[in-house]
């Protein structure tokens, strides 16, 4: 007798770096002291002025949902089960930045609802800004996320805490275990590594196959029957489309050892996407929410364009079913739909970058994209 098992879809929203500190914090209802310790700018409000000079006035204070703009109705239409981000901002009132570090991001804990209003379920923290305000700032960040019910992974009060997953339960479907890892290639200081006696981030030794195997083994120790694994990795430089053979081999090994999605980020712009053995690898999701608007120097990379990754998996096997890509444009610290020309630009770019991996994007009538492989 033939048995038929119906596919039960799991719908996810993933994106790249969410940086709600500095300029964005200044327009939210509860801005922190705007003082900065940067070599070029000493006041976070200067980032607001740069954005306004580029695209027009930003109301102050904005509502907590303002920054998500037209991405919010897209999320509602997609009816996702889980929303996962890389949170690249400390959430703290601590006034002492990490010594010797040039850039420091923080958001007031009372602005935390700007994440909750978007239904964010889980966030990766193993990145190069979570300890910008020291161990005390990290501790307050963790407490704030816990109080808001937002699960997190990748940073903690010790090595075991930092390595533990965010457990995201989708009733009637499966559990998703979100793990977050950081590579020094993204600018994470080595002294930020969590240890048995020191808080910090879940830092990778390197990007070797042996490290990938050990990492996957550690992930599987938390896995129960039916759980899906996501590896969120902060790796690589800010600019450039190159993806090293080391990164590719690393991601492939993770997939071979049971990971359903490799969620890569750090680059300020989108990079190539691969489907390997039926599983999704995002080598660089690009920035999603930032205060970079009006900053010049890398315009050719179009870091002002962001992508919503709306992903459908088979909840039983973790195999990829579909990927819809919704392009967004950051304007006046708010995500807006892109023009037809920018949608075409992203489509052509993703198809060009994906040629190496056998993927391409197809442009739809509503300026959204479908990934094909």
N, C-alpha and C positions, 0 to 999 in steps of 0.2 A: 504494500500500500504506500502510495506517495504521500508525503507530508508536506504541507505548504505553510511556510512561516512568513507572515506579513512583515514587511519592513516598517519599523517604528522610527520615524525621523526625529533627530535631535537638531534643533536650530540654534545656532550660535551667532553672536555678534562679537567680532574681534576688531581691534584697531591698534594703532601704534602708540606713540608717546602722548600721554595726557599730562600737560604741564600747566597746572592751574595756579602756579605761584607768580610772584613778581608782578608784572603788569596786570595780569588777569585778576589776581587777588585785589589789586587796587580799585577795580571797578565793581567788585562784588560788595554785598552789603556790609561786610565787616573787615575792612582792609587793615593790614598790619602796619607797623611803623615802616615807611617806605625806604628807609636808609639801606644802601647797598655797599658792599665792599669790593666792587668790581673795578678793574683798572680804567674803564672808560666812562661808566655811568655810576653816579652815587645815589640816585633816587629812582625807585621803581616806577614812579609816575612818568618818568622820561620815556618808558616803553609805551605808555598810553599815548603820549604826545606823538611819538613816531607813527603809531598806527593811525591816529587822527589826521596827521599831516598827509598820510598816504591815501586814506579812504573816507575821511569825514568824521564828524563828532560821534563819540560814544557816550550814551547817557550814563549818569552816575548818581546813585548806585543802580546797577542792573538787577533784574530779577535773577534768582538762582538758576533758572532754566535758560536764561538768555544765551549763554555761550554755546549751547547745543543747537540752537536755532532750528533749521530745517532737518537736522538729523533726527530729532525726536519723533516727528510724525513718520519718518522712514522706519524707525525702530518699532513703532507701534504697528505699522502695516506689516512688518516682517514677522510679528508675533514670535520673537525669539524666546527660547527657553533660558538662555544665559547670556549675559553681557560681560565681556572680559577685556580689561585694558592693561597697559603698562603705565603705572602711576609714577611719574618722574618728578615728584614734588614732595617735600616734607610737609607735614601738617602740624604746625607748632608755633608757639609764641616765643620760643627761645630766641634770645638776642645775640648769642655768640656763635659766629659761623665757624666751620671747620678751618683751622689755620692753614694758610698756604694755598688754599683752593680759590680760584678766581671767580667762579660763578656759583651762586647759592640760591636755590629755589625754596620758597616756603609759602604756604597758604594758611590763613587763620583757621583754627579748628571750628569756629562758628560758621565758616563758609563750607563746611563738609557736605551740606545738603546739595551743593552744586553737583556732586557725584551721585548722591542718593536719588535725586529727581530724575536722573537718566536711567535708573534701575540697574546700576552697576552691581553685579553680583560678586565679582572677584577681580583682584588686581595683582600683578607682579610688582615686586619691590626691589628686585636685585638689579639695581641700575646705579648710575654715577651721580645721582642727586639725593637719594633717600637719606644719606648721612650728612648732608650739607650743613646741618645744624647740630652735629655731634650726636653722642649717645643719648643725651637727654632729649634732643629733638626727635630721634628715632623712637624712643620710648613713648613720647606723646603722640607721634604718628600712629603707632600700633594701638594705643589706647583709644584714639579717636576713631579709627577704622572699626575696632571691636564694638565700640559704643553704637556706631551707626549700622552694625550688622553687615558690613562689607568684608567678605573673606579675603585673606591676603596670603602671599607666599613669597619667599625669597629674601626676607630679612627678619631678624628676630633677636631675642635676648641671649642667644647662644647658638652653637653650631646645629644642634638638633632642631631648635625652633626655626632657624632660617631654612633648613632643608625640608621641613615638613610641608605637605601640600595644603592648599586651600581645598576643602572638601565641599563640592557643589552638588547638592542632591536635586535631581529632577524627578519628582514623584511619578511613578508609572512608566519611567523610561530607564534611567540609569543614574549612577553617580559619575561626576567628572572630577578627577583629581588634577588640580592645577599646580604645577611646580614652576618655580622661577629661579633662573640661573643667570649669573653675570660673568662676563669675560673682561679681562683687563684691556682687551682690544677696543672696548667702548669707552675707555677712560676711567674705569673704576680703580681707585687707589688700592694697592695690594693690602695696605694696613686696614682696609675696611672689611677684610675677611672675618666672618664670625668664627669664634673658637669656643673651646670648652669653658673658657673663663672670660670671654669678651663678646659683647653684642656685635652685630654686623650683618653682612650680606652673604648669600650663598654663592661663593666665588669659585669658578672653575679653575683648575690648575692650568689647563691648556685646552686646545681643541683637537686633541689626538683621538684616534679610534678607541684606545684603551680607556681614556677618560669618559668617552661617550658610553662605552659598555658598563663601566662602573656606575655612571650616573643612572643609566636605565635600570640596572640591578637595584640601586637604591630606591628608585621610584616604584618598582614592582613590589618591594617589601610592604608598601602601604596599600597595595591593590587587593581588592576583594573581587570575587567572581562578578563579571559584568561591568566593572569600572573601566572608564576610558581615561587615558592619560594625555595631558597636554603639557609640553615643555615650552615654557616661555623664556626666551633667551635674549639678553641684551648683549649684542656683539657688533664688532666692526666700527669703522669710523663714521663721521657725520655726513660726508659728501663722497659721491662716486658710486657708479653702478657695478663695479667689479665685485664678484663673489669668489672668494678663494676656493681652491680645490679642498683645502682643509675644512672649510665650512660645509661644503657639499658632502664630503665623506662623513663628517660628524653627524649631519642631519640624517643621512642615509642610514647610518648605524643605529640611530635612535629609532627610526621607523622599523628597521629590521628587528629591533628588540622590543617592539610592542607599543611604541608611542603613536597616538592617532594624529596629532597635529604638532608640528614644530612652528611656534609663533615667534618669529624673529623680529627684532627692532633695534633701533639706535640711530640709523641713518635718518637725516632730516627730510628725506624724500622716499617715495616708494621704489622698491627694487623688484627683482624677478620672483615669480611664483613657480613652484614645481609640484607635480603630483607624482609621487614615487611609490610604486606598489600599492596604488589605490589610496594613498594617504597624502595629506596636504602639508607642504612646506612653504612657509612665508619667510623669505630670506630677509626682507626688510619692509615693514608696514608703513614706514614714514611717520612724520608727526601727525597728530590729530588735532589737539588743542594746544596752542602755544601763544606767546606774546611776541613772536618774531616779525610780525607785520610791520612793514616800513623799514626793516633792516636790509641794507643792500650788500651785494657782493657775490651772491650765488643764484641770481635770478634764473639762470639757464636750467637749473634743476627743478624749478617750480615747486619749492617747498611749501608754497601757499596752498597747494592742492593736496587734499587728503582723500583717503578711501575708507569707506565702511565695508568691512568684509562680512557678508552675510552667508554663513556656511551651513550646509545641511549634511549631516552624517547619518549613517545607519547606527542607531543607538545600541544595537546588539554587537555589531562587528567593528565599529569605528571606521568603516570604509566611507570614503567621500562620495556623496551623492551629487551635490551641486555647490557652486560658489557664485553668488551674485555680488557685484561690486558697485557701490553707490559713490560716485565722486562728489566731493565737497570742496568748497572754497572758503578759506578763513578771511572774513572781511569785517572790520570793526569788532574784532574779538568774538565773532559769531559765525557759525558754520552755515553756509548758504549753498544752494544748488549751483552747479557750474554751468557755464555757457555751453552751447553745442560744440564750439571750437575747442574748448578745454576738455570736454568729454572725448572728442576725437583724438586730441593730443595724448591723453592718458591711454586710450585704447591702442593707438599706434605704438606708444612707448612700451606698454606691457607685452604686446605681441612681439616687438623687436627683442626685448630682454628675455622673453620666454622661449624664443626660438631654440636656444641652447638646451632647454629642458622639455621641449615638446608641448609647450602650452601657448595659448594665445587668447586674446580678449575679443569678444564680439560686441559691437555697439548696438544697443537696442533703441527703439524709437523715443523712449523717455530719458535719453542720455545716461542710462545706467549700462553696466557692462555684465556680460556673462563670461566666466572662465571656461575655456574649452581645452581638453587634453586628449 
